[in-house]
Amino acid sequence: MRIFRFLGTVLIIAVAGHLLGGCTVGPDFRTPAAPQTTLYTESPLPPETMASPASGGASQRFVSGQDIPGQWWSLFRCEPLDRLIRQALTASPNLAAAEATLREARENLRAATGSEYFPRLDANLSATRQQFSGASFGQPNAGNSIFNLFNASLNVSYALDIFGGGRRELEGLSSQVEYQRFQLEGAYLSLTANIVTTVVQEASLREQIRTTRAIITLQEEQLDLIEQQSRLGGASRSDQLAQQAQLAQTRALLPPLEKQLALTRHLLALLAGRFPGDGGLPEFALNDLKLPLELPVSLPSSLVRQRPDIRASEELLHAAGAQVGVATANMYPKFTLTGSLGTTAIRAEDLFTPGSAVWSLGTGLLQPLFHGGELDAKRRAALAAYDQAAAQYRGTLLMAFQNVADVLRALEHDALTLAAQAEAEAVARESLDLARQQFQFGATGYLSLLNAQRQHQQALIGLVQAHAARLADTAALFQALGGGWWNRQEAEGHATAK
């Protein structure tokens, strides 16, 4: 019965602690207001981008306020890409590390919550054997005595959070959990966006290699023709050497492209959580990726709730504000309640007999009086850290808006570039065909043919690169707008959005 009464006292202590802890010093956090700006760019965007007849040249329409799907990469309508990203999400060590860090933060919060809201109750059992001398009591002739002492007790302690320092600590730890949650979302978004852009890079390199090999074939055919004409006296030795030099220069373009393709494949394996030598990665071509024709443009007021980096920076600001409260509470008195219930006996079998019970109840007050200015300095340091977090939040916000503005303008000019490259390639191809015909019939010199070949080669490569830029910048737009994590079905290890 004594134990139950004691546990009842423990409960009363905890309830009293909650009732007494009604004041919380320090600033109460408020979510920063969204910026008042209504535009990402200085001048308004066009309703849609320019269309061109080239591959990947369809017009893209900007849709203000349109939401972003959680699996935004599916808009490229490439099943191998979808499959690769699904595999990467389960195998990526970076994502696994971010998930583990989030779990750690949650467990730290649970541990601190238990310490803050509940008393500490410990059981103690001890046995000692001791010898003492009568001289200790002023009777040196009494001789020595040996006895055993057994003790069993329950000890309770509870710190009353009168001024809310403990609750501010929990507030800060809760913000750390949210910070890690958005760090996880950021890692998820970075992984998926990096896979898409790396796939586009691989597809672009493959197309450049294919185009370069096709050009080499045409130049080899042209060299054969010049050699025939040279044997018949229709072309000079210098014309033959010039064509050989042009062919050698074009062949020299292949090794760097193939090297870059190999490195890109290695990077893709890394992103997918594989070793480069494992193989099994799909190969991608530009035509495998369909250009999304509708581009969502989130409202500027919504961007601050969508970008994981902005939300993470906001949680750091929240945690810094909570630390101001902790530093302020440390300047006020601290109250503690303690209690103990147990039994003491000189024989183990007498531990729980009547008359062996011992108990104690106590309270403590600690009021800082003089710490050499330490507590004031720590509070000022916490305020400075809060100002730093506020400035960093502002910087993150500005960079996010710059990021979106850059991508939107890039998409607009990517379409213009592709249209110009398509026109340049068409004119260069027509010019090359005409130069070949004229050279065959001796109507023009070899220098004109060589110049036409160079122009067509450059135009073909430029066309491939312009197509890839549209795809990569489209993926960058989805990343810049937050990636739609709030629409993604919660998976194991991920937290739901607020």
Secondary structure, DSSP 8 states (H G I E B T S, - for coil): -HHHHHHHHHHHHHHHHHHH-----S---------S---SSSS---SB----SSTT----EEEET----TTGGGGG--HHHHHHHHHHHHH-HHHHHHHHHHHHHHHHHHHHHHHHHS-EEEEEEEEEEEEEEGGGGT-GGG-EEEEEEEEEEEEEEEEE-TTSHHHHHHHHHHHHHHHHHHHHHHHHHHHHHHHHHHHHHHHHHHHHHHHHHHHHHHHHHHHHHHHHHHHTTSS-HHHHHHHHHHHHHHHHTHHHHHHHHHHHHHHHHHHTT--GGG-------GGGS---SEEEE--HHHHHHH-HHHHHHHHHHHHHHHHHHHHHHTTS-EEEEEEEEEEEESSGGGTTSTT-EEEEEEEEEE-----TTHHHHHHHHHHHHHHHHHHHHHHHHHHHHHHHHHHHHHHHHHHHHHHHHHHHHHHHHHHHHHHHHHHHTTSS-HHHHHHHHHHHHHHHHHHHHHHHHHHHHHHHHHHHTTTTGGGS---TT-----
